[in-house]
Amino acid sequence: MITNKEKIIKYFESGIKKSKDFKIGIEHEKFLFNNQNNKRIDYSKIKEMFAALIEFGWNPILEKKNIIGLNKGGKNITLEPGNQIELSGDKLNNIHEACAESHDYLFELKQVTKKLNINIVSAGFDPISKLNEVPGNPKQRYKLMSKIMPLGGKLSLDMMYRTCGTQLNIDYDSEKDFIKKFKIVNSIVPISIALFANSSIIEKKKSNYLSYRSKIWQNTSRGGLPKLFFEDLNFEKYAEYVMNFPLLFIKDKENFISGEKYTFKNFMDGQIIEIKNRIPDDIDLSTHLSTIFTENRLKKYIELRSMDTCGWDCLCAGPAFYIGILYGNLDEVYELISKWDKDKIINAYLEAPQKGLNTQLMNKDLLYWAKTLLDFSQKGLEKRDIVNKSRKNENLFLNHLQKVIDNKTTNAEHMINKFSKNEDLNELYDK
């Protein structure tokens, strides 16, 4: 049972691994559209799709007899609020393995979507649908969240129903290692937003943003980039942050109930009468940690959350970029970012969704910092020197980002250019 702060600290400590055992976990979300009418698919179509994927060896995950996801080995496909689907990948050893996993998944998905007349959109924000056009599903927590979330952030429903991101999960070998990594990933959020921007079209028009998804997340309940995250944030400070953070919901047997008037500390102190004052366990803590929607967060690993979803050709670029920095070249990057001013980082964070690589940070534009960090990442991946069957190391996955920097053009600009020529919706779908 989680009865005090020390238990939460121990939870974070249980994630510590030896550096030789570090893993990589990638999560990526996709929008799904009916190719007959360009509308987002509804839950009945999801059920058809999941049934077809079961033929590839996936197993159903049920909630009150409703299918809400699939699993196979260490991989999960989960259903998001607006029927986006997310692959939560297995914990893998390197980018070669992680990328192979994504391409295996793509192969299966393509067979199924083609058969069911479904189109995929790999973008950070739904470029076609209005919010009231997006169908929901019977997943219980989403019904509750749809009521609660808008109270704390005016664009929270857009986050739930109209955004898709790519997340990366990484390990730490000590508290000190966590502190360094967490400070780096929070400091470079503006660069991440700009470099991976891919949500420039909304409701079939230019959004006037390069990453409208990031703008959404800045106006989402329980989200953002707290100033606390730029301190030397150890496990104890993060535990205090978690304890005092409001609950979103509490799972009571098979039901979800609102937790909005309580903090996790109230839960620990047995003060929630709706669940007969029971004390939280590790599962309750895990649920709570997953409802803190900041740009990065701590579980038993660090989860990086500031990248827009992108197409299959660039899917592995973001994880490779971060792994080169965090697993291959940590100290050099830490030395760089430790000189940055947190107020200037936060200002760049607020401007990056609109200005992209032209955003200023520490008297340089983000293009300069992106190039600098890419160089650090390349060095880090070379140092790791993990090769595939063709004897190529993980650097090969950075080619996409090198093109972005050389051409000063992100996926967001490509999307604008492609779509603006003739406003053909087919230009928005994955090829």
N, C-alpha and C positions, 0 to 999 in steps of 0.2 A: 504493500500500500504506500502511496505517496502522501506522507504526513508532515514533511518538513522540507525546507530548502535543500538540505544535504542530500535528500533522496533524488531531487532533480539534478543536482550536481553529479551524483553517482551515475545517473542515467546518461548524461553527456560523456562522462568518463568511460562508460562502457563502450562508446564508439571508437575509442583509441585503438589504432592498429599499428603494427610495425610498417615502416615505409615500403618494405619489399612486398607487403600484402595489400597495398593501396589498390582500390578498385575505382571503376568509372561507371556511373549509371546515367543514362540519357533518357529524358522524357520528352516526347513531342506530340503536339495536338494538331488535328486537321479538321477543317470544315468539310461537310458532305452535302452535296446538292443533287436534287433530282434533275437529270439532264433533259427531261421532257419539258419542264416549266421553269427551270432556274430557281427553284425554291429549296430552302433547307429541308433535308429529309426529316420525317416525323418518326415517332417511336416504333410504329408498325414496320417501317422500312429498316430501322435499326435491328429489330428482331429477325427480319429476313437475312440481314447481313451477318449477324452473329451466328445464325443457324448455318449459313454457308461457310463461315470461318471454322466452325466446329469440325467440318470435314477435313480441315488441315491439322487436326489434333489439338485444337483449343478446347478448354473445358469451361462450362458456364459458371458464372458467379450470380447467385440469386439473392434477392431481397424481397421477402414476402411473396414468393412465387414469380416475381418479375425478374427477368434477366437484366442485369445492370453492368455486366462486364464479362471478360474471359481471362483465363490464365493458361499458361503453358510453360512448364519448368519454372524459371525465376522471372518470367515476363508476365505482365498484365496489360490487358486492354480495358480501359475504364471509360465510362459514359459521362460526358460533361453536361452542364445544365441545358444547353441548346442543341443537344445531340452531336456536339463535336465528339470525336474519339481521341483518346490519348494512349499511346504506347508507353508504358513504364518498363524500360528495359531491364535486363538482368544486370547483376554487378559483374563487370568484365575487367580484363587485365589491361587493355590498351585500346587505342582508337581504332586500330585495324579490326579488332573483334567487335567493338561497338558499332562500327559502320557496317560491317557484314550483317550484324543482327538487324539493323534498320533496313538494309536492302532485301533480306529474306522476308521481312514483314511487308515491305513494299510489293514484292512479288505476289504474296498471298492476297494482299489488299487489292491489287490490280485485277486479279482473276475474278474476285468477288464483285468489285464495283462495276466492272465491265458487264458482267452477267446481269446485274440488277439495275443497269442504266443510272449509275451514280457517278457524279463528277467530284473530284477532290480539289479543294483550294488550300494551298500552302501559303497563308498570309497571316499577319499578326491581328488583323481585324477583318471581319466579314465585309467584303467590298460591295455586296449587292443588297442585302436584306435590311429592312427597317426593324427596329426592336420588336414591334408588335407582330411582326411576321414570323418570328422565330418560334417553332413549336417546342414545348417542354417534354418532360418524361416523368414516369412515376417514382423516380428516385427520391426518397423521403427528405433527405437533408436539403435538397434544392428548393423544395416547397417552402421550408422554414426560412432558408437563406434569402429567398426572393422577397419575403416580408421584412426581414430584419436589416439586411445589408443597406438598402437605400437610405435608412435613417442616419447612417454614419458617413455616407459618401454618395454624392449625387449621380455618379456614373457607375455605381456598383452593379446595376443590372446589365449595363453594357459589358462590363468585365465578365460577368457570368455567361451571358448568352452570345456575345459577339467578338470575343477575343480568343486567340490561340498563341501559345508560346512554346519555346524550347527551354527545357531546364537541364541543368547538369548537377549531378551529385558527386561530391568529392570527400575524401577521407583526411584525417589528421592523425599525427603520431604522438601528440602531447597537447596539453593545454596551451603551451607556448606556441606550438605550430598552428593550432586553431586561431589564436589571437592574430598572428601574422596574416594568415590566409583570409580571415574574415575582414580585417582592415583593408587588405588589397581589393577584395571583390566588391566591397562597398565604395571604395575610392574610385574604382574604374567603371562604376555603373553608367555615368554619362557617355563614356567611350563605347561601352557595350550597346547602349541604346542607339547611338549614332551609326555604329559599324554594322549592326544587324537590323537596322530599320527596314521594315517591310509591311507597312500598313498606311499607305498614302491615299487609297481610294476608299470612300465610304458612301454607301447608298448610290453607287454608280457615278460618283462625282469626286473630284479632287478634295481631299480633306484639309488641305493647307498645312498638313503635318507630314513628316516622313515616317514617324512612328506614332500613329494615333493610338495604338495599343498602350504605349507608355503614358501618354496623356491620360488615358482612361484609368490606368493603375494609380496615377498620382491623385486621382479623385475617387478612389475606391475606399470604402470602409476597411479599416484594419491594415491598410497598405502603406506605401511610401518608403522613405529612407530616413529613419530617426537619427538625430545628431549623436545619440548614444552609441551608434554603430561605428563612429569614427574614433572612439576612445579605444584604449587597450582593453577590449571587452573580454573579460575572462568568464569561465563557466559560472562563477557565483553571481556576477553582475547580470549575465543573461538569464540565470534562474530567477533572480529578483524581477527582471523585466517580464518574464513569463508568468510568475505568480500574480503580478498586479495587472496583467492584461485581462480584459473582459472575456468571458466565455462567449462563444457563438451559439453552440448547442451542446446538449449532453445526450449521450446515447443511454437509454434506459431499457434494458432487454432488447426488444426489437423496434422500439420507438425512439424518435428523436424529439427532444423538447427544447424550447428556447432557454438559453443561459444568459441572455443579454444583461440581466440585472445583477449578475454575479461575476466575481473574478475567480481565477483558479485558486487563489488563497482561500476564498469562501468555501470552495469545494474541498480543499485539504482540511479545513477546520470543521467539516461536517455540518455546514450551515445551509445546505440546499434541501429544503423541506419537500420539494416536488419529487425527490428521489429518496425520500426517507432518511436524509442526512448521511447517506453512504459516503465512504471515503474513496477518492480516485485510485485507480491502479495504473500500471504502465500503459495500458491501452488508452485509458482516458487522457493521460498525459500526451501520448502520441497524437491522438485526435486533436487536442488543444493546440499542439505545436503546428499541426498542418492547417490550422485556421488562422494563423498569423500570416498575413498576406504581404509582408514586406518584400523588398526587391531581392533580399537574400535572407536565409533563416537557418537556424541550427536545429537539427534533430539528433540522430546519432551520427550524423554526417552533415556537411554544409551543402545547402541547396541554393544554386545560383539561378535567378529567375528573370533576368532583365533582357532576354533575347526574344525578338519576334520569331514566330515560326517562319521558316523559309523552305524553298523547294528542295527536292531530293538531291539536287546537285550541290547544295551548300550546307546540307544538314550536319555534316561532320565537321565543318569548318569552325563553328563556335566551340564545341567541346575540345577540338585540337588546340585552338588558340588558348583556352584557359588551362588545359593540361600542361602545355609548354611552359606557361608562366608559373603555375602553382605546384606542379610536380617536378618541373625541370629547372626552374630559374627563380625560385622564391626569394632568396635574399637580395638579389640584384634589383628585383622589382619593388621589394619592400623598402629598400633604401631610396628608390625614386619617389614612391608615393608618400613616404613619411615626411617629405618636405612640403607637401601640398596643404593648403588651408581648407578646413572643412566647410567654411561658409562659401568659399568659391566653388567647391565641389558640388554643394547643394544647389547653388545658383546655376551651374552648368547642367545639373540633373534636371532642373525645371525647364531650361531652355532647349535641351538636346532633342526632345520629341519634334520640335518645329524646325530648328536650325540645323540639326544633324551634325555633320562633320565641320560645319562652319562655326559651331559654338565655341566660345572662348573659355579656356581654363588655364589659370596661372600664366596669363599673357601669351598663350599659344592657342591655336585652334585645335579641335579634337582630331583633325586629320593628322597633325603633327604627332599627337600622343598615340593615335592608333598605329601609325608607322613605327614609333618607338617601341610600343608594346609588342607589335608583330615581330620586330627584330629580336626582342627578348624571348618571345615564344619560340621562334625558330631555333635560337640557341639552345633553349631548354629541351626541345624535341630532339635536336641533334645529340645533346648530352644523354638523353634517355636511350637513343639509338635502338629502338625496337623496330625490327624490320618485318615486312610481309614475305610471302613466297617469292616475290620478284626482287627481293633485297632492297626495297624502298622503305625508308623510315616514315614516321608519322607526319613529317613535314609536308608530304604530298597533299594532305588535307587542308593545308593553308593556301593552296593556289587560288581558291576563290577570293580570299581576303586580300591577297596580293593584287589581284585584278581590281577589286573595289578601290584600293588605295592608289594604284597606278592611274586608274581612270577617274578617280574622285567621284565615282558613281555607285550608289548602293542599290540594293534590290528595290527599294522604294521608288527611286528615280526611274529604274527600268520599268516598273509597273505603270507609272504615270505615262511614260513614253509609249509603251505598247498599247495601253488602253485608250489614250487620248487621240491616237491616229484615227480610229474609226468607232470607238466605243463599243467594240464587239466583246460581249461577255465571255466568249470562248477564249479570249486572250487572258482571262483571269484564272482559268482552270489549269491544273497540272497537265502537262503533256505526257 
